[in-house]
Amino acid sequence: MKYNPDKHHRRSIRLKGYDYASPGSYFVTICVQNHECILGEVVDGEMRLNTYGRIVDEFWRQVPTHFTNVTVDARITMPNHIHAIITIHDPRRGAVSAPDAVSAPDAVSAPDVPVTTNTDVLREGGETPPLQTPGSAVARPTLGQIVGYYKYQSTKIVNQMCDTSGTRFWQRNYWEHIIRNENAFQHIYQYVQDNPALWEKDQLHPDAPPNPFNQG
């Protein structure tokens, strides 16, 4: 089948030459398959999680256990998508440093919609979760492995609960944005916190006009 950019929205899978295991913070957006609103609902500007929503929200707590140098600094579960700020720390120093600059703006303004700059990348799926022995943890994962692990494990729990083995829960792609500095971090952190209040204006709202975030 011929590639249609308007239909397939296939973009660079990663920033060319960038090491996605580099210490730094990343803003990630993951959408439910077909953008279905099955994680709960927004009522009076507050997100009310249902059973699915509580499962996928709670599972973020497992990520730092599996990846010893990773923290989830902010997260929000919305009706049909989730946002998270994931920080990869330097396992040698226990500290985090900003990713190397790659033609990026110095700061990101607090948006009404998911951030879109030249460093936003639509990633395909998530890398295969890294293999490990029982009881061990992964010390230097890539961002793709972190997202892949989260999506795989949360999907498995939902499918076990619903007896729907093999059913895809998350959309294959995910958005990621490299957070370049403290100012950008604070803006995006506040955006995550305010997301339920901005739901009516969100590009992932079911009534939103076609845009790069709600297609595909």
C-alpha positions as CSV (number, residue, x, y, z in Angstrom):
1,M,0.0,0.0,0.0
2,K,1.4,3.4,-1.0
3,Y,2.4,5.7,1.8
4,N,0.0,8.5,2.4
5,P,1.4,11.2,4.8
6,D,-2.1,12.6,5.5
7,K,-3.3,9.1,6.5
8,H,-0.3,7.5,8.1
9,H,1.3,10.4,9.9
10,R,4.6,8.6,9.8
11,R,7.4,10.9,11.2
12,S,11.0,10.5,12.3
13,I,10.9,7.7,14.9
14,R,13.6,9.5,16.9
15,L,15.6,12.7,16.8
16,K,18.5,11.9,14.5
17,G,21.7,11.2,16.4
18,Y,20.0,11.5,19.8
19,D,20.6,9.0,22.6
20,Y,17.2,8.3,24.2
21,A,18.9,6.7,27.2
22,S,20.5,10.1,28.0
23,P,19.9,11.5,31.4
24,G,17.1,14.1,31.2
25,S,13.4,14.7,31.4
26,Y,10.9,13.8,28.7
27,F,7.2,14.7,28.3
28,V,5.3,11.7,27.0
29,T,1.7,11.4,25.7
30,I,0.1,7.9,25.2
31,C,-3.3,7.5,23.6
32,V,-5.9,4.8,24.1
33,Q,-6.5,2.7,21.0
34,N,-8.9,4.5,18.6
35,H,-8.9,7.4,21.1
36,E,-11.8,5.9,23.0
37,C,-12.7,7.6,26.3
38,I,-12.6,4.6,28.5
39,L,-10.4,5.8,31.4
40,G,-13.0,7.9,33.2
41,E,-14.5,11.3,32.7
42,V,-13.9,15.0,33.5
43,V,-16.5,16.5,35.8
44,D,-16.3,20.2,36.8
45,G,-12.7,20.4,35.7
46,E,-11.6,17.3,37.7
47,M,-10.7,13.9,36.3
48,R,-12.7,11.0,37.8
49,L,-11.0,7.7,37.0
50,N,-12.9,4.5,36.4
51,T,-11.5,1.0,37.0
52,Y,-9.3,1.1,33.8
53,G,-8.2,4.6,34.7
54,R,-7.1,3.6,38.2
55,I,-5.2,0.6,36.8
56,V,-3.2,2.6,34.2
57,D,-2.6,5.5,36.7
58,E,-1.4,3.2,39.5
59,F,0.9,1.3,37.2
60,W,3.2,4.4,36.9
61,R,4.4,3.5,40.4
62,Q,5.9,0.3,39.0
63,V,8.1,2.0,36.5
64,P,10.8,3.3,39.0
65,T,10.9,-0.2,40.5
66,H,11.7,-1.8,37.2
67,F,14.0,0.9,36.0
68,T,16.3,1.9,38.9
69,N,17.4,5.3,37.4
70,V,14.0,6.5,36.3
71,T,11.4,8.6,38.1
72,V,7.9,9.7,37.1
73,D,7.8,13.4,38.1
74,A,4.3,14.1,37.0
75,R,1.4,12.2,35.5
76,I,-2.3,12.7,34.6
77,T,-4.8,10.2,33.3
78,M,-7.4,11.7,31.0
79,P,-10.4,10.0,29.4
80,N,-8.6,8.8,26.3
81,H,-4.9,9.5,26.9
82,I,-2.2,9.9,29.6
83,H,0.6,12.5,30.0
84,A,3.7,11.9,32.1
85,I,7.1,13.6,32.7
86,I,9.6,10.8,32.8
87,T,13.1,11.6,34.1
88,I,16.1,9.3,33.4
89,H,18.9,9.9,35.9
90,D,22.6,9.2,35.5
91,P,23.0,5.8,37.1
92,R,26.7,6.6,37.9
93,R,26.0,9.8,39.8
94,G,22.4,9.4,40.9
95,A,21.8,12.9,39.3
96,V,20.1,14.2,36.2
97,S,21.4,16.6,33.7
98,A,19.7,18.3,30.8
99,P,19.9,16.5,27.4
100,D,22.3,17.8,24.9
101,A,20.9,20.6,22.8
102,V,19.7,19.7,19.3
103,S,18.3,22.8,17.7
104,A,15.7,23.3,20.3
105,P,14.0,26.4,21.8
106,D,15.2,27.4,25.2
107,A,11.7,27.1,26.7
108,V,8.3,25.8,26.0
109,S,5.2,27.9,26.8
110,A,2.4,26.5,28.8
111,P,0.0,25.3,26.0
112,D,-3.7,24.7,25.9
113,V,-2.9,21.5,23.9
114,P,0.0,19.0,23.8
115,V,3.2,20.8,23.1
116,T,4.3,20.9,19.5
117,T,7.8,22.0,18.6
118,N,10.5,20.8,16.3
119,T,11.7,18.4,18.9
120,D,8.3,16.7,19.3
121,V,8.5,13.2,17.8
122,L,5.8,10.7,17.1
123,R,7.3,7.4,18.1
124,E,6.3,4.0,16.8
125,G,4.9,2.0,19.7
126,G,7.7,1.6,22.1
127,E,10.7,-0.6,22.0
128,T,10.4,-4.2,23.2
129,P,10.6,-4.2,27.0
130,P,14.1,-5.3,28.0
131,L,14.6,-8.8,29.1
132,Q,15.6,-9.3,32.7
133,T,16.0,-12.1,35.3
134,P,13.4,-12.3,38.0
135,G,13.9,-9.7,40.7
136,S,16.4,-7.7,38.7
137,A,15.9,-4.1,37.4
138,V,17.1,-2.4,34.3
139,A,19.8,0.2,35.0
140,R,20.1,2.1,31.7
141,P,16.9,1.9,29.7
142,T,15.9,4.0,26.7
143,L,12.8,6.1,26.7
144,G,11.3,3.7,24.2
145,Q,11.9,0.7,26.6
146,I,10.3,2.6,29.5
147,V,7.2,3.4,27.4
148,G,7.1,-0.1,26.0
149,Y,7.3,-1.6,29.4
150,Y,4.5,0.6,30.7
151,K,2.2,-0.1,27.8
152,Y,2.9,-3.8,27.7
153,Q,2.4,-4.4,31.4
154,S,-0.7,-2.2,31.9
155,T,-2.3,-3.8,28.8
156,K,-1.6,-7.2,30.3
157,I,-3.3,-6.3,33.5
158,V,-6.4,-4.9,31.8
159,N,-6.7,-7.9,29.5
160,Q,-6.3,-10.3,32.4
161,M,-9.1,-8.5,34.2
162,C,-11.4,-8.5,31.2
163,D,-10.4,-11.9,29.8
164,T,-9.4,-10.2,26.5
165,S,-6.0,-11.7,25.9
166,G,-4.2,-10.1,22.9
167,T,-6.4,-7.1,22.6
168,R,-4.6,-3.8,22.0
169,F,-5.3,-1.2,24.7
170,W,-3.0,1.6,23.7
171,Q,-2.5,3.2,20.4
172,R,0.7,2.0,18.7
173,N,2.4,5.5,18.5
174,Y,3.2,7.9,21.3
175,W,4.4,11.5,21.5
176,E,7.6,12.5,23.2
177,H,9.1,15.8,23.8
178,I,12.6,16.5,25.2
179,I,12.5,18.9,28.1
180,R,15.4,21.2,27.7
181,N,15.6,23.3,30.9
182,E,14.0,24.0,34.3
183,N,11.8,26.7,32.8
184,A,10.4,24.3,30.3
185,F,10.0,21.7,32.9
186,Q,7.9,23.9,35.2
187,H,5.6,25.0,32.3
188,I,5.0,21.4,31.2
189,Y,4.6,20.3,34.8
190,Q,1.9,22.9,35.3
191,Y,0.2,21.9,32.0
192,V,0.0,18.3,33.2
193,Q,-1.6,19.4,36.5
194,D,-4.1,21.7,34.7
195,N,-5.0,19.2,31.9
196,P,-8.5,18.2,33.3
197,A,-9.4,21.9,33.6
198,L,-8.4,22.4,29.9
199,W,-10.2,19.3,28.7
200,E,-12.8,21.1,26.6
201,K,-9.9,22.8,24.6
202,D,-7.8,19.7,24.3
203,Q,-6.8,18.5,20.9
204,L,-7.5,15.0,22.1
205,H,-11.1,15.8,23.1
206,P,-13.6,13.7,21.1
207,D,-15.1,16.9,19.7
208,A,-11.8,18.5,18.6
209,P,-11.3,19.1,14.9
210,P,-8.8,16.9,13.1
211,N,-5.2,17.7,14.2
212,P,-1.9,15.8,14.4
213,F,-2.7,14.5,17.9
214,N,-6.1,12.9,17.2
215,Q,-5.4,11.3,13.9
216,G,-4.0,7.8,13.2
